[in-house]
Amino acid sequence: MLVRMFVFSAGLFAASGAVHALEYRSVGAAPAVLYDAPSPKGRKVFVAPRGMPVEVVLTYGEWVKVRDMSGDLAWVQSRFLAPRRNVVVSAAGARVRSAAEEAAPVVFTADKGVLLELVDPPIAGWARVRHRDGQSGFVRAADVWGE
């Protein structure tokens, strides 16, 4: 009976992980201080610039544990995160195209580390993005982080 319960629990755990979607947010209009603990008394580990995308790992009251592009974990007060989504170019010379296909004309090329606004979430491996100068198009989801 104990073995059956364990197998059933393990199956539920595996199934719940498969359905869990990643949640991304971006740092709001002002830079945010990231801490090593969910408290302003914690050690300050980083000041995240405005617009920086982060992956939400856990929410604990008014605090959110986040992961950045390099995989580092830290805590930030939820009021410093905005629902507006941004992505960071993770590939050198990512091509932003006029349509979601390889054969579409290139609208612009974005260097690694450039911040882009996520206009529409990725569909079939392409995300619609906008540069701060107003140019927009489709980039391969594999070439950006935070989608």
Backbone as numpy.savetxt, mean C-alpha at the origin, in Angstrom:
# Nx Ny Nz CAx CAy CAz Cx Cy Cz
-10.71 -37.22 18.56 -11.54 -36.04 18.56 -10.66 -34.77 18.56
-9.61 -34.78 19.37 -8.71 -33.63 19.44 -8.03 -33.38 18.10
-7.63 -34.43 17.42 -6.98 -34.30 16.12 -7.97 -33.70 15.12
-9.22 -34.14 15.14 -10.24 -33.61 14.25 -10.44 -32.10 14.47
-10.49 -31.69 15.74 -10.66 -30.28 16.07 -9.47 -29.47 15.53
-8.27 -30.01 15.69 -7.08 -29.32 15.22 -7.12 -29.15 13.70
-7.45 -30.22 12.98 -7.52 -30.17 11.53 -8.59 -29.17 11.08
-9.74 -29.18 11.74 -10.82 -28.26 11.41 -10.38 -26.81 11.66
-9.74 -26.56 12.79 -9.25 -25.21 13.12 -8.20 -24.75 12.12
-7.30 -25.63 11.75 -6.26 -25.28 10.78 -6.88 -24.96 9.43
-7.90 -25.69 9.04 -8.61 -25.42 7.78 -9.29 -24.06 7.80
-9.93 -23.73 8.92 -10.57 -22.41 9.04 -9.55 -21.29 8.98
-8.42 -21.50 9.65 -7.37 -20.49 9.65 -6.84 -20.27 8.23
-6.59 -21.35 7.51 -6.08 -21.24 6.14 -7.09 -20.56 5.24
-8.37 -20.90 5.39 -9.41 -20.30 4.56 -9.56 -18.81 4.86
-9.46 -18.43 6.12 -9.61 -17.01 6.45 -8.47 -16.19 5.89
-7.27 -16.75 5.84 -6.14 -16.04 5.27 -6.27 -15.86 3.78
-6.90 -16.81 3.12 -7.05 -16.73 1.68 -8.03 -15.64 1.27
-9.01 -15.34 2.11 -10.01 -14.35 1.76 -9.60 -12.94 2.19
-8.65 -12.83 3.08 -8.25 -11.54 3.61 -7.55 -10.72 2.53
-8.12 -9.57 2.21 -7.52 -8.69 1.22 -6.57 -7.72 1.91
-5.51 -7.35 1.22 -4.59 -6.38 1.77 -5.25 -5.00 1.76
-4.98 -4.23 2.81 -5.52 -2.88 2.89 -4.36 -1.91 2.88
-4.43 -0.94 1.98 -3.41 0.09 1.90 -4.05 1.44 2.17
-3.28 2.33 2.80 -3.69 3.71 3.01 -2.47 4.56 2.71
-2.64 5.86 2.77 -1.51 6.76 2.54 -1.43 7.76 3.68
-0.23 8.23 3.96 -0.05 9.27 4.96 -0.77 10.51 4.42
-1.45 11.22 5.31 -2.27 12.38 4.91 -1.46 13.59 4.48
-2.08 14.76 4.63 -1.50 16.02 4.14 -0.24 16.44 4.89
-0.09 15.99 6.12 1.10 16.33 6.92 1.93 15.07 7.16
3.24 15.21 7.31 4.06 14.05 7.64 3.59 13.41 8.95
3.83 12.11 9.10 3.38 11.38 10.29 4.57 10.73 10.98
4.57 10.80 12.30 5.61 10.14 13.08 5.20 8.69 13.27
6.12 7.77 12.98 5.90 6.35 13.18 6.65 5.92 14.43
5.99 5.10 15.25 6.53 4.68 16.54 6.76 3.17 16.57
7.54 2.72 17.56 7.78 1.28 17.73 6.69 0.61 18.57
5.77 1.40 19.13 4.68 0.88 19.96 3.45 1.77 19.75
2.27 1.25 20.06 1.06 2.05 19.86 0.83 3.07 20.98
1.77 4.02 21.08 1.70 5.04 22.12 2.64 6.18 21.76
2.24 7.42 22.04 3.17 8.53 21.79 4.39 8.48 22.71
4.36 7.61 23.72 5.51 7.43 24.59 6.51 6.43 24.01
6.11 5.77 22.91 7.00 4.83 22.25 8.17 5.56 21.59
9.14 4.78 21.14 10.31 5.35 20.47 9.93 5.76 19.05
10.27 6.98 18.68 10.02 7.47 17.32 11.02 6.80 16.39
10.50 6.12 15.36 11.41 5.38 14.48 11.55 6.00 13.09
10.57 6.82 12.70 10.61 7.35 11.33 9.57 8.45 11.19
9.86 9.43 10.35 8.86 10.43 9.98 8.49 10.14 8.53
7.24 9.70 8.34 6.77 9.34 7.01 6.32 10.59 6.27
6.78 10.81 5.06 6.38 12.00 4.31 4.91 11.91 3.86
4.32 13.06 3.60 2.92 13.07 3.17 2.78 12.27 1.88
1.67 11.54 1.79 1.39 10.75 0.60 2.00 9.36 0.58
2.90 9.07 1.49 3.58 7.76 1.49 2.57 6.63 1.69
2.55 5.64 0.78 1.64 4.52 0.97 2.15 3.56 2.04
1.22 2.97 2.80 1.55 1.97 3.81 0.50 0.87 3.76
0.92 -0.32 4.11 0.00 -1.45 4.21 -0.49 -1.54 5.66
-1.79 -1.62 5.84 -2.35 -1.75 7.18 -2.24 -3.21 7.60
-1.57 -3.44 8.73 -1.38 -4.79 9.25 -2.38 -5.08 10.37
-2.60 -4.08 11.23 -3.44 -4.26 12.41 -3.95 -2.91 12.88
-5.19 -2.88 13.36 -5.73 -1.67 13.97 -5.98 -1.96 15.44
-5.50 -1.06 16.30 -5.63 -1.21 17.74 -6.09 0.12 18.31
-7.40 0.28 18.46 -7.94 1.56 18.92 -7.67 2.64 17.89
-7.04 3.72 18.34 -6.73 4.83 17.43 -5.36 4.65 16.76
-4.73 3.51 16.97 -3.41 3.23 16.40 -3.51 2.18 15.30
-2.63 2.32 14.32 -2.59 1.38 13.20 -1.15 0.90 13.02
-0.98 -0.42 12.98 0.34 -0.98 12.70 0.45 -1.07 11.19
1.52 -0.50 10.64 1.67 -0.43 9.19 3.01 -1.02 8.75
3.04 -1.42 7.49 4.27 -1.92 6.86 4.58 -0.99 5.69
5.83 -0.58 5.57 6.20 0.29 4.45 6.76 -0.55 3.30
7.14 0.13 2.24 7.61 -0.53 1.03 8.81 -1.44 1.28
9.65 -1.10 2.24 10.83 -1.91 2.52 10.54 -3.06 3.48
9.29 -3.14 3.97 8.90 -4.24 4.85 8.99 -3.92 6.33
9.43 -2.71 6.67 9.54 -2.33 8.08 8.16 -2.10 8.68
7.99 -2.51 9.94 6.73 -2.34 10.66 6.84 -1.21 11.68
5.77 -0.45 11.84 5.74 0.63 12.82 4.28 0.95 13.12
4.07 1.79 14.14 2.74 2.21 14.56 2.55 3.69 14.23
1.32 4.04 13.83 0.98 5.42 13.54 -0.45 5.67 14.02
-0.71 6.89 14.47 -2.07 7.22 14.86 -2.94 7.27 13.60
-4.13 6.68 13.67 -4.99 6.56 12.50 -5.36 7.91 11.89
-5.39 8.96 12.70 -5.78 10.27 12.17 -4.76 10.83 11.17
-3.56 10.26 11.13 -2.55 10.71 10.17 -2.62 9.97 8.84
-3.54 9.00 8.72 -3.68 8.25 7.48 -4.91 8.73 6.72
-4.78 8.80 5.41 -5.87 9.27 4.56 -6.40 8.13 3.72
-7.68 8.18 3.36 -8.23 7.13 2.50 -7.72 7.23 1.06
-7.25 8.41 0.66 -6.71 8.57 -0.70 -5.51 7.65 -0.86
-5.48 6.92 -1.93 -4.43 5.92 -2.12 -3.36 6.40 -3.08
-2.13 6.15 -2.71 -0.98 6.42 -3.56 -0.18 5.14 -3.71
0.62 5.09 -4.75 1.54 3.98 -4.96 2.93 4.57 -5.23
3.94 3.77 -5.00 5.32 4.16 -5.28 5.84 3.26 -6.39
6.49 3.87 -7.36 7.08 3.09 -8.45 8.22 2.27 -7.88
8.16 0.96 -8.10 9.19 0.06 -7.56 10.13 -0.48 -8.64
9.83 -0.19 -9.90 10.67 -0.65 -11.01 11.35 0.55 -11.66
12.54 0.34 -12.15 13.24 1.42 -12.85 12.56 1.69 -14.19
12.20 2.93 -14.42 11.61 3.30 -15.71 10.27 2.65 -16.00
9.36 2.71 -15.05 8.03 2.12 -15.27 7.29 2.91 -16.34
6.75 2.21 -17.31 6.03 2.87 -18.40 4.55 2.99 -18.05
4.05 4.22 -18.10 2.63 4.48 -17.89 2.02 4.64 -19.28
1.05 3.77 -19.58 0.49 3.69 -20.94 -0.92 4.27 -21.01
-1.37 4.56 -22.22 -2.69 5.17 -22.42 -3.83 4.18 -22.20
-3.54 2.90 -22.26 -4.54 1.85 -22.03 -3.87 0.70 -21.28
-4.67 -0.17 -20.72 -4.17 -1.28 -19.92 -3.72 -2.45 -20.79
-2.72 -2.19 -21.62 -2.16 -3.24 -22.47 -0.75 -2.86 -22.92
0.09 -3.84 -23.10 1.50 -3.61 -23.46 1.65 -2.85 -24.77
0.73 -3.04 -25.72 0.86 -2.41 -27.03 0.41 -0.94 -27.03
-0.20 -0.47 -25.96 -0.69 0.91 -25.90 0.48 1.90 -25.87
0.27 3.08 -26.43 1.35 4.10 -26.42 1.73 4.51 -24.99
3.00 4.82 -24.81 3.50 5.27 -23.52 3.15 6.74 -23.34
2.48 7.07 -22.23 2.13 8.46 -21.91 3.33 9.13 -21.25
3.91 8.45 -20.26 5.13 8.94 -19.61 5.83 7.78 -18.94
7.09 8.00 -18.59 7.88 7.01 -17.86 8.15 7.56 -16.47
7.96 6.72 -15.45 8.18 7.14 -14.06 9.39 6.42 -13.49
10.28 7.18 -12.88 11.47 6.62 -12.25 11.11 5.90 -10.96
11.98 5.01 -10.56 11.81 4.29 -9.29 11.73 5.30 -8.15
10.75 5.10 -7.25 10.57 5.97 -6.11 9.57 7.09 -6.31
9.07 7.27 -7.54 8.10 8.34 -7.81 6.74 7.96 -7.21
6.10 8.94 -6.60 4.78 8.76 -5.98 3.70 9.06 -7.02
2.75 8.13 -7.16 1.63 8.30 -8.09 0.32 8.09 -7.34
-0.70 8.83 -7.71 -2.02 8.62 -7.11 -2.67 7.42 -7.79
-3.25 6.54 -6.99 -3.96 5.39 -7.52 -5.39 5.83 -7.83
-5.74 5.91 -9.10 -7.06 6.36 -9.52 -8.06 5.22 -9.42
-7.68 4.06 -9.95 -8.51 2.86 -9.89 -7.64 1.68 -9.47
-8.19 0.79 -8.62 -7.41 -0.38 -8.20 -7.07 -1.28 -9.40
-6.04 -2.08 -9.24 -5.60 -2.94 -10.34 -6.67 -3.93 -10.81
-6.75 -4.07 -12.12 -7.61 -5.07 -12.75 -6.76 -5.74 -13.82
-6.71 -7.03 -13.77 -5.95 -7.83 -14.75 -4.50 -7.37 -14.85
-3.91 -7.01 -13.70 -2.49 -6.68 -13.68 -2.14 -5.25 -14.04
-3.13 -4.38 -14.22 -2.88 -2.98 -14.56 -3.60 -2.06 -13.57
-2.96 -0.97 -13.17 -3.56 0.01 -12.27 -3.60 1.37 -12.97
-4.71 2.06 -12.82 -4.82 3.40 -13.39 -4.25 4.39 -12.37
-3.28 5.21 -12.81 -2.58 6.13 -11.92 -2.55 7.54 -12.50
-2.22 8.50 -11.62 -2.08 9.89 -12.05 -0.85 10.49 -11.38
-0.05 11.19 -12.17 1.10 11.91 -11.65 0.64 13.25 -11.12
1.39 13.85 -10.22 0.97 15.12 -9.63 0.89 16.25 -10.65
1.54 16.09 -11.80 1.46 17.13 -12.84 0.21 16.98 -13.71
-0.60 15.94 -13.42 -1.87 15.76 -14.13 -1.88 14.64 -15.16
-0.72 14.18 -15.60 -0.70 13.09 -16.56 -1.21 11.82 -15.91
-1.97 11.04 -16.68 -2.49 9.78 -16.12 -2.43 8.69 -17.17
-2.56 7.47 -16.69 -2.53 6.32 -17.58 -2.52 5.04 -16.76
-2.09 3.97 -17.38 -2.10 2.64 -16.77 -0.67 2.12 -16.63
-0.38 1.60 -15.44 0.93 1.04 -15.16 0.74 -0.42 -14.74
1.71 -1.25 -15.07 1.64 -2.64 -14.63 1.68 -2.66 -13.10
0.78 -3.41 -12.49 0.70 -3.49 -11.03 2.01 -4.00 -10.44
2.73 -4.82 -11.16 4.01 -5.35 -10.70 5.09 -4.28 -10.61
4.88 -3.14 -11.24 5.89 -2.07 -11.26 5.68 -1.02 -10.17
4.63 -1.19 -9.34 4.36 -0.24 -8.26 4.10 -0.98 -6.97
4.25 -0.27 -5.85 3.94 -0.85 -4.53 2.88 0.00 -3.86
1.93 -0.68 -3.22 0.89 0.02 -2.48 -0.47 -0.11 -3.10
-0.58 -0.96 -4.09 -1.87 -1.10 -4.76 -2.72 -2.12 -4.07
